[in-house]
Amino acid sequence: MNNIEVRRKILEMVYERFKEHPYYMVTPKEFKDTLSIDSKELNYNIVYLEEKGYLELQKSLDGDIFVAARITTKGIDLIEDENEFNIIFPSLKSDRPK
């Protein structure tokens, strides 16, 4: 999975969690287990999405980058605008012709 795919899946995960309960957050372990990525790849992409304003991170005092993440209203607006979401974070399908 490339960074664009990772970011798209992260946003989809936090959006679905938000729909379940607006204050529930996704933990690093949930991201790593679901996306099959390591901490380095997760942290790089999480901070990128936070700095773009799509995610809000609950920070840790013990040196971890974050302990949980939730989507912001900007992130929700992006996902709910399917055309814009697909432009910024295109879905790379394996069945796409090469």
C-alpha positions as CSV (number, residue, x, y, z in Angstrom):
1,M,0.0,0.0,0.0
2,N,1.4,3.4,-0.9
3,N,1.0,6.5,1.3
4,I,-2.1,7.8,-0.5
5,E,-3.9,4.4,0.0
6,V,-2.9,4.4,3.7
7,R,-4.2,7.9,4.2
8,R,-7.4,7.1,2.4
9,K,-8.0,4.0,4.6
10,I,-7.1,6.0,7.8
11,L,-9.7,8.6,6.9
12,E,-12.3,6.0,6.1
13,M,-11.7,4.2,9.5
14,V,-12.0,7.4,11.6
15,Y,-15.1,8.4,9.6
16,E,-16.8,5.1,10.3
17,R,-15.9,5.3,13.9
18,F,-17.3,8.9,14.1
19,K,-20.6,7.6,12.6
20,E,-20.7,4.9,15.4
21,H,-20.1,7.5,18.1
22,P,-18.8,11.0,17.5
23,Y,-16.4,11.0,20.4
24,Y,-15.0,7.5,20.0
25,M,-11.4,7.5,18.7
26,V,-9.2,5.0,16.8
27,T,-6.1,3.7,18.5
28,P,-2.7,3.1,16.9
29,K,-3.1,-0.6,17.5
30,E,-6.4,-0.6,15.6
31,F,-4.8,1.2,12.7
32,K,-1.8,-1.0,12.6
33,D,-3.8,-4.3,12.8
34,T,-6.4,-3.2,10.3
35,L,-4.0,-1.7,7.8
36,S,-1.1,-4.1,8.3
37,I,1.4,-1.3,8.6
38,D,4.1,-0.6,11.2
39,S,4.4,2.3,13.6
40,K,6.7,4.4,11.4
41,E,4.4,4.2,8.4
42,L,1.4,4.9,10.6
43,N,2.9,7.9,12.4
44,Y,4.2,9.5,9.2
45,N,0.7,9.4,7.6
46,I,-1.2,10.3,10.8
47,V,0.8,13.4,11.3
48,Y,0.4,14.4,7.7
49,L,-3.4,14.1,8.0
50,E,-3.4,16.0,11.3
51,E,-1.4,18.8,9.8
52,K,-3.8,19.0,6.8
53,G,-6.6,19.4,9.3
54,Y,-8.4,16.1,8.6
55,L,-7.6,14.5,11.9
56,E,-7.5,15.5,15.6
57,L,-4.9,13.5,17.7
58,Q,-5.0,12.8,21.3
59,K,-1.4,13.3,22.3
60,S,0.7,11.3,24.7
61,L,3.1,12.5,27.4
62,D,5.2,9.4,27.3
63,G,6.9,9.9,23.9
64,D,4.4,8.2,21.6
65,I,3.2,10.3,18.7
66,F,-0.5,9.8,19.6
67,V,-2.7,7.6,21.6
68,A,-5.9,8.0,19.6
69,A,-7.3,9.8,16.5
70,R,-10.7,11.1,15.4
71,I,-11.9,12.9,12.3
72,T,-12.4,16.6,12.2
73,T,-15.3,18.4,10.5
74,K,-12.9,19.2,7.6
75,G,-12.2,15.5,7.2
76,I,-15.9,14.6,7.3
77,D,-16.6,17.2,4.6
78,L,-13.9,15.7,2.5
79,I,-15.1,12.2,2.7
80,E,-18.7,13.2,2.1
81,D,-17.7,15.0,-1.1
82,E,-16.9,11.8,-2.9
83,N,-15.5,13.6,-6.0
84,E,-13.0,15.7,-3.9
85,F,-12.1,12.7,-1.8
86,N,-11.3,10.7,-4.9
87,I,-9.2,13.5,-6.3
88,I,-7.1,14.1,-3.2
89,F,-6.9,10.4,-2.2
90,P,-7.6,8.3,-5.3
91,S,-8.5,4.7,-4.7
92,L,-6.1,2.4,-6.5
93,K,-8.0,-0.6,-7.6
94,S,-6.2,-3.8,-8.5
95,D,-8.6,-4.5,-11.3
96,R,-7.7,-1.2,-13.1
97,P,-6.1,-1.8,-16.5
98,K,-2.4,-1.4,-16.7
